[in-house]
Structures are given as C-alpha cells and as structure tokens.
Amino acid sequence: MKTAQETAELPELSLLDFESACKTVLDFLHQRLGFGLWMITRKVGDKWMVLQADNHVYPIKQGDVFKWNETLCAVMMRGEGPRIVPDTDQFPVYAKAGLNKKLPIKAYIGVPLTDSEGNLFGTLCAFDPDAQSETIVMERQLIELLAALLSSILKLELSATDAQRRTERLEMAAGIDPLTQLSTRSVWEQVLTKEEERCLRYGHSAAILVVDVNGLSTVNQTQGKKAGDELLKRVGEALSGVMREVDLVARLSDDEFAVLAVECNDVGSRALLKRLRQTMKKRQLDVSIGIAVRHTTGGLTTAQQMAERRMYEEKRMHG
C-alpha cells in the first residue's frame, strides 16, 4: 500500500490566485506530511493573524489573532531555531514560546512568506500535538519551494492591487456627488465590500474616518444655502487633499463625510488623524471626527460604526 507521501501529488499553482493556491498547498502538505494544523499567516505589527487554516486538531480558525512575539514563527524568524522541528522538546526556545504554553505543540514547521517589497508578509507553518519522524526534515526543500511559489503569486497580486483599486474607482465614477465631486454613499458601500474581501484575503488593515461638519444648519440659516454649500465643498477639498489616491473619500449625507484609508494600521491611523486635524484647523473648518481601525472580529462595517460613535461623542463634547 502506498503511503500518503507517495500518493500526494504536487498541485498546479501557476494558474491559481493567492487564496486558491494557499488552500491547495495546505491540503497537499497535510496529505503528504500529516500534521494536525497547516496555516497561512500574516504578521501585522505585533500581531500574528491566521489567514487560512487546514485544521484537524487545534481550536484555531481563520481570522484568529495572536501576539507575534509569543509564536514559534517569531522564534524561527529571529534565527533562534530551525524551520523544521520534529520534536520541540529538543529545542527549549520553541518549547518555552508563549503560544506553546497555550497549545500542545510537539512538532513545528515554519517558512517565511514575503511581500512585493521583499519584506516579511507572514508564514507557511504547521503544528502537531505529537512529535514527528525525523524524516520530515528531508522535506525542507519542497516546503521552501512551495512557500517561494506562494510568495511569487502574492507579490503579483499585491503589485496589482493599487491598479485594481484605481480601476474600481473609475468604474464607479458615475456615482459622484455633484456638489463636492466626492463619491456617493452607494459607491462607498460598494468599495467597502471589495476592500473587506481584500482584508480577509491578505490580512490587510484599514482605517475609517467619519467627519461631520459642525454648524452647517446655522450657516444655512444665517448666511444662506449657498454659503453652506461652499462650506461643504471646502471640507471635501480638505479631505481629498489629505488622502492618497488609493483611498476613498465619500459624502454619506448632507453634512457627513467618510474616508477609507486602505492598508492603514493603528500607527498610520493616528498619524492620519493628526494630519487631518491640522489641515482642518489651518483651513478654519469646524468638524467633528471619529476614527477606527478594522479588526478581524468585526470587519470594516464594525469599524465604520465605531468611527461614527466616536464622531458623535466628539460632537457632543463640542456642544
């Protein structure tokens, strides 16, 4: 009878997108080498996110997030241990890793994945609660080859992402608010759906800002509707001037605007908020702003709701 290693066939990866190629590789490696869990992960700042999982043992699923410095992959990337470990008890640095204290990990495989700029994107990795045969070390070349192929597919897709976003914006050009020349709510909702798909596929972060114009009704009543319209246009111009081409600025209602800052993490969002406040102050525009960063537990919809709540809290404080 043939063993799993003898019957497993190498997948055809060249025609697959990154998500499909990852699933194919994880399934292939599980058939060939066993292991209770194979994963594609993403390192985002100090977090380690599970993008895909072929899981047969552990309570881990897609979207789960752990602390990067507690993972065995962090140990591997620091060069403190080998990429293939049949028995973690033989390597105290792995056995003492924080994640190993939460999950029973007796065998480990980890290989880095790189992005379009050659930086660490995440890892192709595997865990098992039982020690494995020393023969798995002989599979290192195959595993590293598959990781390199996945990285190549990832680089191509990430390089094309900005162009895809620009194309999407052009396709939705009909949905433009005639006053501010910004996207409408319907376009906003379409783009959010597409960007959420990218966040799920690649583990991207993103920030959403909600901006409300303070005192618009007073301006309309005391100075006239034309003055109110000019105020709205000035706010829209200020928002557009701060954001990048790949970001999206939309007018959601009469006096409410929203911004989607793609691939923007906690650090980037704080810098963006500071820059936006400085711009509004310089242009003497009175607005209330709320901001939130997307997290895996809720996605962009939840981030928008949080940003809206924070905007209204600031508006109430404004009086």
C-alpha positions as a LaTeX table, in Angstrom:
\begin{tabular}{lrrr}
\hline
Residue & $x$ (\AA) & $y$ (\AA) & $z$ (\AA) \\
\hline
Met1 & 0.00 & 0.00 & 0.00 \\
Lys2 & 1.31 & 3.47 & $-0.87$ \\
Thr3 & 1.94 & 5.95 & 1.90 \\
Ala4 & 0.42 & 9.46 & 1.95 \\
Gln5 & 3.80 & 10.86 & 0.89 \\
Glu6 & 3.85 & 8.59 & $-2.14$ \\
Thr7 & 0.29 & 9.32 & $-3.28$ \\
Ala8 & 0.12 & 13.07 & $-2.69$ \\
Glu9 & 0.64 & 14.97 & $-5.93$ \\
Leu10 & 2.15 & 18.40 & $-6.37$ \\
Pro11 & $-0.57$ & 20.94 & $-7.17$ \\
Glu12 & $-0.71$ & 23.10 & $-10.27$ \\
Leu13 & $-0.15$ & 26.54 & $-8.74$ \\
Ser14 & 0.71 & 28.79 & $-11.66$ \\
Leu15 & $-2.90$ & 29.31 & $-12.74$ \\
Leu16 & $-4.30$ & 29.89 & $-9.24$ \\
Asp17 & $-4.84$ & 33.13 & $-7.33$ \\
Phe18 & $-3.15$ & 33.50 & $-3.95$ \\
Glu19 & $-6.15$ & 32.39 & $-1.90$ \\
Ser20 & $-6.79$ & 29.28 & $-4.00$ \\
Ala21 & $-3.08$ & 28.45 & $-4.21$ \\
Cys22 & $-2.80$ & 28.62 & $-0.42$ \\
Lys23 & $-5.71$ & 26.23 & 0.05 \\
Thr24 & $-4.22$ & 23.84 & $-2.49$ \\
Val25 & $-0.80$ & 23.91 & $-0.83$ \\
Leu26 & $-2.19$ & 23.41 & 2.67 \\
Asp27 & $-4.24$ & 20.42 & 1.53 \\
Phe28 & $-1.26$ & 18.94 & $-0.34$ \\
Leu29 & 1.09 & 19.32 & 2.61 \\
His30 & $-1.42$ & 17.79 & 5.00 \\
Gln31 & $-1.81$ & 14.78 & 2.73 \\
Arg32 & 1.93 & 14.42 & 2.28 \\
Leu33 & 3.26 & 15.16 & 5.78 \\
Gly34 & 0.29 & 14.88 & 8.09 \\
Phe35 & 0.38 & 17.44 & 10.94 \\
Gly36 & $-2.82$ & 18.43 & 12.68 \\
Leu37 & $-2.70$ & 22.05 & 11.53 \\
Trp38 & $-1.29$ & 23.79 & 8.47 \\
Met39 & $-1.66$ & 27.57 & 8.19 \\
Ile40 & $-1.00$ & 30.63 & 6.10 \\
Thr41 & $-0.40$ & 33.52 & 8.48 \\
Arg42 & 0.14 & 37.28 & 8.28 \\
Lys43 & 2.32 & 39.37 & 10.57 \\
Val44 & 0.75 & 42.79 & 11.11 \\
Gly45 & 2.76 & 44.88 & 13.54 \\
Asp46 & 2.90 & 42.97 & 16.81 \\
Lys47 & 0.04 & 40.68 & 15.78 \\
Trp48 & 0.04 & 37.28 & 14.07 \\
Met49 & $-3.13$ & 36.59 & 12.07 \\
Val50 & $-4.42$ & 33.32 & 10.65 \\
Leu51 & $-5.39$ & 33.88 & 7.01 \\
Gln52 & $-6.11$ & 30.24 & 6.16 \\
Ala53 & $-6.05$ & 27.03 & 8.16 \\
Asp54 & $-6.24$ & 23.32 & 7.31 \\
Asn55 & $-7.04$ & 22.25 & 10.84 \\
His56 & $-7.77$ & 18.80 & 12.22 \\
Val57 & $-6.70$ & 19.16 & 15.84 \\
Tyr58 & $-6.49$ & 22.63 & 17.38 \\
Pro59 & $-9.14$ & 25.24 & 18.31 \\
Ile60 & $-7.75$ & 27.63 & 15.70 \\
Lys61 & $-9.62$ & 29.13 & 12.74 \\
Gln62 & $-9.29$ & 31.72 & 10.01 \\
Gly63 & $-9.22$ & 35.23 & 11.45 \\
Asp64 & $-7.75$ & 34.28 & 14.83 \\
Val65 & $-5.08$ & 36.69 & 16.06 \\
Phe66 & $-2.17$ & 36.02 & 18.42 \\
Lys67 & 0.77 & 38.03 & 19.75 \\
Trp68 & 3.63 & 37.72 & 17.30 \\
Asn69 & 6.35 & 37.59 & 19.96 \\
Glu70 & 4.68 & 34.55 & 21.54 \\
Thr71 & 4.70 & 32.46 & 18.37 \\
Leu72 & 7.09 & 29.76 & 17.25 \\
Cys73 & 7.30 & 31.59 & 13.91 \\
Ala74 & 8.79 & 34.61 & 15.69 \\
Val75 & 11.45 & 32.31 & 17.15 \\
Met76 & 12.12 & 30.89 & 13.70 \\
Met77 & 12.35 & 34.34 & 12.08 \\
Arg78 & 14.83 & 35.50 & 14.73 \\
Gly79 & 17.04 & 32.59 & 13.68 \\
Glu80 & 16.91 & 31.01 & 17.12 \\
Gly81 & 15.68 & 27.63 & 15.87 \\
Pro82 & 15.37 & 25.57 & 12.67 \\
Arg83 & 12.47 & 25.74 & 10.24 \\
Ile84 & 11.55 & 22.10 & 10.71 \\
Val85 & 11.35 & 20.72 & 14.25 \\
Pro86 & 10.22 & 17.08 & 14.62 \\
Asp87 & 10.26 & 17.38 & 18.42 \\
Thr88 & 10.04 & 20.77 & 20.13 \\
Asp89 & 11.26 & 19.26 & 23.40 \\
Gln90 & 14.69 & 19.10 & 21.78 \\
Phe91 & 14.65 & 22.88 & 21.29 \\
Pro92 & 13.86 & 24.69 & 24.58 \\
Val93 & 13.44 & 28.03 & 22.78 \\
Tyr94 & 10.43 & 26.57 & 20.95 \\
Ala95 & 9.11 & 24.65 & 23.95 \\
Lys96 & 9.14 & 27.88 & 26.00 \\
Ala97 & 7.36 & 30.02 & 23.40 \\
Gly98 & 4.22 & 31.69 & 24.75 \\
Leu99 & 1.94 & 30.00 & 22.23 \\
Asn100 & 3.32 & 26.59 & 23.23 \\
Lys101 & 2.03 & 27.26 & 26.73 \\
Lys102 & $-1.49$ & 27.70 & 25.34 \\
Leu103 & $-1.47$ & 24.88 & 22.78 \\
Pro104 & 0.24 & 21.47 & 22.90 \\
Ile105 & 2.81 & 21.83 & 20.10 \\
Lys106 & 5.32 & 18.99 & 19.87 \\
Ala107 & 6.25 & 19.35 & 16.19 \\
Tyr108 & 6.65 & 22.54 & 14.14 \\
Ile109 & 7.33 & 23.67 & 10.59 \\
Gly110 & 7.68 & 27.32 & 9.61 \\
Val111 & 8.82 & 29.05 & 6.42 \\
Pro112 & 8.56 & 32.80 & 5.71 \\
Leu113 & 6.37 & 34.35 & 3.02 \\
Thr114 & 7.45 & 37.71 & 1.57 \\
Asp115 & 5.51 & 40.59 & 0.03 \\
Ser116 & 6.08 & 42.62 & $-3.15$ \\
Glu117 & 8.90 & 44.60 & $-1.49$ \\
Gly118 & 10.65 & 41.53 & $-0.13$ \\
Asn119 & 9.53 & 42.19 & 3.44 \\
Leu120 & 8.09 & 39.55 & 5.76 \\
Phe121 & 4.40 & 39.03 & 4.96 \\
Gly122 & 3.77 & 36.01 & 7.19 \\
Thr123 & 4.49 & 32.31 & 7.27 \\
Leu124 & 3.56 & 28.94 & 5.88 \\
Cys125 & 3.59 & 26.84 & 9.04 \\
Ala126 & 2.38 & 23.65 & 10.70 \\
Phe127 & 1.81 & 22.36 & 14.25 \\
Asp128 & 1.13 & 18.94 & 15.68 \\
Pro129 & 0.50 & 17.86 & 19.29 \\
Asp130 & 2.73 & 14.80 & 18.80 \\
Ala131 & 6.41 & 14.55 & 17.95 \\
Gln132 & 7.02 & 13.55 & 14.33 \\
Ser133 & 9.52 & 11.39 & 12.49 \\
Glu134 & 12.96 & 12.88 & 11.83 \\
Thr135 & 12.37 & 12.15 & 8.14 \\
Ile136 & 10.25 & 15.32 & 7.78 \\
Val137 & 13.50 & 17.31 & 7.83 \\
Met138 & 14.18 & 15.87 & 4.38 \\
Glu139 & 11.08 & 17.71 & 3.10 \\
Arg140 & 12.54 & 21.17 & 3.76 \\
Gln141 & 13.41 & 21.87 & 0.13 \\
Leu142 & 9.88 & 21.03 & $-1.03$ \\
Ile143 & 8.24 & 23.15 & 1.67 \\
Glu144 & 10.50 & 26.10 & 0.95 \\
Leu145 & 9.80 & 25.76 & $-2.78$ \\
Leu146 & 6.06 & 25.86 & $-2.18$ \\
Ala147 & 6.48 & 28.89 & 0.11 \\
Ala148 & 8.53 & 30.64 & $-2.58$ \\
Leu149 & 5.82 & 29.93 & $-5.18$ \\
Leu150 & 3.13 & 31.30 & $-2.86$ \\
Ser151 & 5.25 & 34.41 & $-2.26$ \\
Ser152 & 5.61 & 34.89 & $-6.02$ \\
Ile153 & 1.85 & 34.68 & $-6.53$ \\
Leu154 & 1.31 & 37.03 & $-3.58$ \\
Lys155 & 3.78 & 39.59 & $-4.97$ \\
Leu156 & 2.00 & 39.66 & $-8.33$ \\
Glu157 & $-1.40$ & 40.16 & $-6.70$ \\
Leu158 & $-0.21$ & 42.82 & $-4.25$ \\
Ser159 & 1.54 & 44.70 & $-7.05$ \\
Ala160 & $-1.72$ & 44.76 & $-8.99$ \\
Thr161 & $-3.86$ & 45.84 & $-6.04$ \\
Asp162 & $-3.44$ & 49.62 & $-6.42$ \\
Ala163 & $-4.20$ & 49.39 & $-10.14$ \\
Gln164 & $-7.32$ & 47.35 & $-9.34$ \\
Arg165 & $-8.44$ & 50.00 & $-6.86$ \\
Arg166 & $-7.97$ & 52.80 & $-9.40$ \\
Thr167 & $-9.93$ & 50.81 & $-11.97$ \\
Glu168 & $-12.75$ & 50.27 & $-9.49$ \\
Arg169 & $-12.88$ & 54.00 & $-8.74$ \\
Leu170 & $-13.11$ & 54.80 & $-12.46$ \\
Glu171 & $-15.84$ & 52.22 & $-12.98$ \\
Met172 & $-17.84$ & 53.89 & $-10.23$ \\
Ala173 & $-17.23$ & 57.43 & $-11.48$ \\
Ala174 & $-20.91$ & 57.84 & $-12.26$ \\
Gly175 & $-21.65$ & 57.77 & $-8.54$ \\
Ile176 & $-20.29$ & 61.26 & $-7.82$ \\
Asp177 & $-21.90$ & 63.81 & $-5.55$ \\
Pro178 & $-22.49$ & 66.86 & $-7.83$ \\
Leu179 & $-21.72$ & 69.40 & $-5.10$ \\
Thr180 & $-18.46$ & 68.09 & $-3.62$ \\
Gln181 & $-17.33$ & 65.84 & $-6.50$ \\
Leu182 & $-16.80$ & 63.06 & $-3.98$ \\
Ser183 & $-18.15$ & 59.53 & $-4.11$ \\
Thr184 & $-21.72$ & 58.91 & $-3.02$ \\
Arg185 & $-22.94$ & 56.57 & $-0.29$ \\
Ser186 & $-23.76$ & 53.84 & $-2.83$ \\
Val187 & $-20.18$ & 53.90 & $-4.17$ \\
Trp188 & $-18.87$ & 53.92 & $-0.61$ \\
Glu189 & $-20.78$ & 50.75 & 0.20 \\
Gln190 & $-19.57$ & 49.00 & $-2.98$ \\
Val191 & $-15.93$ & 49.88 & $-2.31$ \\
Leu192 & $-16.19$ & 48.82 & 1.33 \\
Thr193 & $-17.42$ & 45.39 & 0.20 \\
Lys194 & $-14.49$ & 44.97 & $-2.20$ \\
Glu195 & $-11.95$ & 46.19 & 0.33 \\
Glu196 & $-13.32$ & 43.88 & 3.00 \\
Glu197 & $-12.68$ & 40.98 & 0.63 \\
Arg198 & $-9.04$ & 42.10 & 0.29 \\
Cys199 & $-8.69$ & 42.44 & 4.04 \\
Leu200 & $-9.91$ & 38.89 & 4.51 \\
Arg201 & $-7.72$ & 37.50 & 1.72 \\
Tyr202 & $-4.46$ & 39.24 & 2.61 \\
Gly203 & $-4.92$ & 40.25 & 6.24 \\
His204 & $-4.77$ & 43.94 & 5.34 \\
Ser205 & $-5.60$ & 46.52 & 7.97 \\
Ala206 & $-7.66$ & 49.61 & 7.10 \\
Ala207 & $-8.92$ & 52.70 & 8.87 \\
Ile208 & $-12.24$ & 54.50 & 8.55 \\
Leu209 & $-12.84$ & 58.13 & 9.46 \\
Val210 & $-16.26$ & 59.71 & 9.78 \\
Val211 & $-16.34$ & 63.51 & 9.60 \\
Asp212 & $-19.30$ & 65.73 & 10.46 \\
Val213 & $-19.46$ & 69.45 & 9.64 \\
Asn214 & $-20.32$ & 71.38 & 12.79 \\
Gly215 & $-22.85$ & 74.19 & 12.50 \\
Leu216 & $-23.91$ & 73.60 & 8.89 \\
Ser217 & $-27.58$ & 74.26 & 9.66 \\
Thr218 & $-26.67$ & 77.55 & 11.36 \\
Val219 & $-24.64$ & 78.64 & 8.34 \\
Asn220 & $-27.56$ & 77.77 & 6.05 \\
Gln221 & $-29.98$ & 79.75 & 8.22 \\
Thr222 & $-27.84$ & 82.82 & 8.82 \\
Gln223 & $-25.75$ & 83.07 & 5.64 \\
Gly224 & $-27.84$ & 81.18 & 3.13 \\
Lys225 & $-27.74$ & 77.81 & 1.39 \\
Lys226 & $-25.00$ & 78.94 & $-0.99$ \\
Ala227 & $-22.66$ & 79.63 & 1.93 \\
Gly228 & $-23.49$ & 76.20 & 3.35 \\
Asp229 & $-22.70$ & 74.57 & 0.03 \\
Glu230 & $-19.36$ & 76.39 & $-0.13$ \\
Leu231 & $-18.55$ & 75.12 & 3.36 \\
Leu232 & $-19.28$ & 71.55 & 2.32 \\
Lys233 & $-17.08$ & 71.90 & $-0.76$ \\
Arg234 & $-14.22$ & 73.25 & 1.34 \\
Val235 & $-14.46$ & 70.31 & 3.73 \\
Gly236 & $-14.50$ & 67.87 & 0.81 \\
Glu237 & $-11.44$ & 69.52 & $-0.73$ \\
Ala238 & $-9.59$ & 69.38 & 2.58 \\
Leu239 & $-10.32$ & 65.66 & 2.97 \\
Ser240 & $-9.26$ & 64.89 & $-0.60$ \\
Gly241 & $-6.05$ & 66.85 & $-0.12$ \\
Val242 & $-5.02$ & 64.77 & 2.89 \\
Met243 & $-5.79$ & 61.32 & 1.49 \\
Arg244 & $-3.89$ & 59.18 & $-1.02$ \\
Glu245 & $-5.14$ & 58.32 & $-4.48$ \\
Val246 & $-5.93$ & 54.73 & $-3.46$ \\
Asp247 & $-8.04$ & 55.87 & $-0.50$ \\
Leu248 & $-11.72$ & 56.75 & $-0.82$ \\
Val249 & $-13.46$ & 59.94 & 0.30 \\
Ala250 & $-17.27$ & 59.98 & 0.18 \\
Arg251 & $-20.15$ & 62.19 & 1.18 \\
Leu252 & $-22.56$ & 59.97 & 3.08 \\
Ser253 & $-25.26$ & 62.52 & 3.89 \\
Asp254 & $-25.86$ & 66.27 & 3.95 \\
Asp255 & $-23.11$ & 67.13 & 6.43 \\
Glu256 & $-21.36$ & 63.79 & 6.97 \\
Phe257 & $-18.30$ & 62.53 & 5.13 \\
Ala258 & $-16.35$ & 59.29 & 5.37 \\
Val259 & $-12.83$ & 58.24 & 4.47 \\
Leu260 & $-11.48$ & 54.75 & 3.83 \\
Ala261 & $-7.70$ & 54.61 & 4.31 \\
Val262 & $-6.59$ & 51.30 & 2.85 \\
Glu263 & $-3.77$ & 49.24 & 4.38 \\
Cys264 & $-3.63$ & 51.67 & 7.31 \\
Asn265 & $-2.85$ & 50.27 & 10.77 \\
Asp266 & $-3.09$ & 51.75 & 14.28 \\
Val267 & 0.11 & 53.76 & 13.93 \\
Gly268 & $-0.84$ & 55.04 & 10.49 \\
Ser269 & $-4.34$ & 55.94 & 11.61 \\
Arg270 & $-3.04$ & 58.10 & 14.46 \\
Ala271 & $-0.73$ & 59.94 & 12.08 \\
Leu272 & $-3.58$ & 60.38 & 9.60 \\
Leu273 & $-5.93$ & 61.76 & 12.25 \\
Lys274 & $-3.29$ & 64.24 & 13.41 \\
Arg275 & $-2.65$ & 65.39 & 9.84 \\
Leu276 & $-6.36$ & 65.76 & 9.16 \\
Arg277 & $-6.97$ & 67.82 & 12.31 \\
Gln278 & $-4.06$ & 70.10 & 11.43 \\
Thr279 & $-5.45$ & 70.61 & 7.93 \\
Met280 & $-8.94$ & 71.42 & 9.20 \\
Lys281 & $-7.56$ & 73.87 & 11.75 \\
Lys282 & $-5.35$ & 75.57 & 9.15 \\
Arg283 & $-8.34$ & 75.98 & 6.82 \\
Gln284 & $-10.56$ & 77.14 & 9.70 \\
Leu285 & $-13.03$ & 74.31 & 9.22 \\
Asp286 & $-15.03$ & 73.26 & 12.27 \\
Val287 & $-15.63$ & 69.49 & 12.14 \\
Ser288 & $-16.05$ & 66.51 & 14.44 \\
Ile289 & $-14.00$ & 63.42 & 13.57 \\
Gly290 & $-14.20$ & 59.78 & 14.60 \\
Ile291 & $-11.72$ & 57.13 & 13.54 \\
Ala292 & $-11.47$ & 53.35 & 13.92 \\
Val293 & $-9.17$ & 50.65 & 12.57 \\
Arg294 & $-10.57$ & 47.44 & 11.14 \\
His295 & $-10.19$ & 44.37 & 13.31 \\
Thr296 & $-10.81$ & 40.78 & 12.30 \\
Thr297 & $-13.69$ & 40.32 & 14.74 \\
Gly298 & $-15.94$ & 42.84 & 13.01 \\
Gly299 & $-14.53$ & 43.96 & 9.69 \\
Leu300 & $-14.98$ & 47.33 & 8.02 \\
Thr301 & $-18.68$ & 47.63 & 8.83 \\
Thr302 & $-17.95$ & 47.46 & 12.55 \\
Ala303 & $-15.06$ & 49.91 & 12.11 \\
Gln304 & $-17.41$ & 52.40 & 10.45 \\
Gln305 & $-19.93$ & 52.06 & 13.27 \\
Met306 & $-17.18$ & 52.64 & 15.84 \\
Ala307 & $-15.90$ & 55.68 & 13.94 \\
Glu308 & $-19.43$ & 57.10 & 13.84 \\
Arg309 & $-19.84$ & 56.63 & 17.59 \\
Arg310 & $-16.56$ & 58.39 & 18.25 \\
Met311 & $-17.52$ & 61.23 & 15.94 \\
Tyr312 & $-20.83$ & 61.75 & 17.77 \\
Glu313 & $-19.03$ & 61.65 & 21.12 \\
Glu314 & $-16.73$ & 64.42 & 19.93 \\
Lys315 & $-19.68$ & 66.36 & 18.54 \\
Arg316 & $-21.49$ & 66.19 & 21.91 \\
Met317 & $-18.35$ & 67.45 & 23.65 \\
His318 & $-18.18$ & 70.23 & 21.07 \\
Gly319 & $-21.62$ & 71.28 & 22.20 \\
\hline
\end{tabular}
